[in-house]
Amino acid sequence: MRFVVLAFGSAELPSGITLGSVDTATSVQDRGVRDGTFEGPAWALTGIQVVEASDLDAVLETLPPTGTFEVRPAW
Amino acid sequence: MTPSDTALADAWRDHWSRLIGLLIGQFARPDLAEDAVSDAFESAARHWPEDGVPTNTGAWLLTAARRRVLDRLRSEAVQRRKEPLMVVDDEMRAAAAAAVDPGAHVADEQLRLIFACCHPAIAPDDRVALTLRFVVGLTTAEIGRLLLVQESTMAARMTRAKKRLASSGIPFATPGAARLDERLDVVATVVYLAFTSGYHPGEGAVPLRVDLGDEAIRLLRVLDDLLPDRAVIRSLLALLLLQHSRRDTRLDPAGALVLLPDQDRSRWHRDEIVEGVALLELLAASGGGSTGATGSEARSAPDGRGAAGGPASPLADAPRASPTSGHQTRLATEYRLQALIAAERATAPTSADTRWSVIADLYAQLEALTGSPVVRLARAVAVSEASGPEAGLQLLEGLDDALPRHHRVPAVRAELLTRAGHRTAAADAYRAALSLVTNPTERTHLQARLAALDD
């Protein structure tokens, strides 16, 4: 089986992916772009995708035309 | 001014945004670039008066600023930086690293800088702040004063905005053709906001080192040079030139606002009006709109056409016919209509000779495009000038709901009722306006108008 582990607060996943801080988050709703994180509750999370892209604009281009998304750099 | 002061001011004007652009291009660190360029200018202010002004001021500043960045990077190397850098492509990096003089044309570093500061993933207020800091070169204190934000709050916001610019994946790049018009609209909005913030300085405003109107116009010229034939840039340039041409007559010697009909037209900047009108004619010729209705050509048209309810002016269908064709975005059309209105006012020989029917038509188009109740209010005033107060009054219907706390709606109604001879209704409207007005100057004006009704 495949599992996803999400870490919150100060928790660290030594072999996981580290998300950029909330200051680096960009939210998208139906193609509309704004700064900041998704404002709903964490349990509304329904999917995860890791994208290799040259920059934020390249990622935004790949998103479906409808729906709510949050994009952050990660390393 | 000493020679070194002059050299410093010239260098600041010619090189500030280019130096920042080059350093971001080379090091991908907007935060360090801004500090370093700022430090380099401080250093120049200390050294040039004593050592003399260097032959190539740009090269001197670039070398000094680079040294600062390298110092900072060296001291940072101890603590490993985790967050990603700004996204800069290899070509830009190579060009920026090889540059020895910001005066020489390297790459489109200024354009990249503008698009990065005006990226849609940055909060709208922060786009303005970043542009004023990185592109125009104002200090955080000056920007705080312009945007009516305390200096400490502004400094905190700027720090956050810079961090965002550096590490959220925003590219230091000119957007691709598919997104260019959309992103250029964002840039134009930021430039317009920067321009208008210059006209609404905070209380006890300290003079800025630059005239923001001049700077906004200069920025549009740079954009027009780098990205020619963009309707949104040319329309906004026309609008700002026409508005800015009246700058010397907006305030009386005591600092009070002078309304347009009372301004001394002989002190308007003719060259800027001529340029604004020429730009509008160019736009009309290139399909950005229809011909006529501006300047000398339109002046020869027969009077009385295009009155509200009457035959439409040749302009009437232009924006609706091609709202998205070519480079014409909705915003470009909006700016162009505003500019055409400003051109009518600026080219009228006297306030009384203004072609109000043409202005009323333009406002009708602007209202159809934007649906804005504020535009409808302005349209009502123009229509009443063109076709009498009753026609204007009809357009005010429903506006109180759309602009509930706006004293201007009852104030305009009161004025039109007075002209139509309905004294009692006019008095009621003046009292309604007085219950909403906050500005003391306007309150005095409304009270005087109300008192005059009894004469």
Interface residues (C-beta under 8 A of the other chain):
Chain A: T18 G20 S21 D23 T24 A25 T26 V33 R34 D35 G36 S54 D55 L56 D57 V59 V71 R72 P73 W75
Chain B: K82 E83 P84 V87 D89 H119 P120 A121 I122 A123 D126 R160 K163 R164 S167 S168 G169 I170 P171 A173 P175 R179
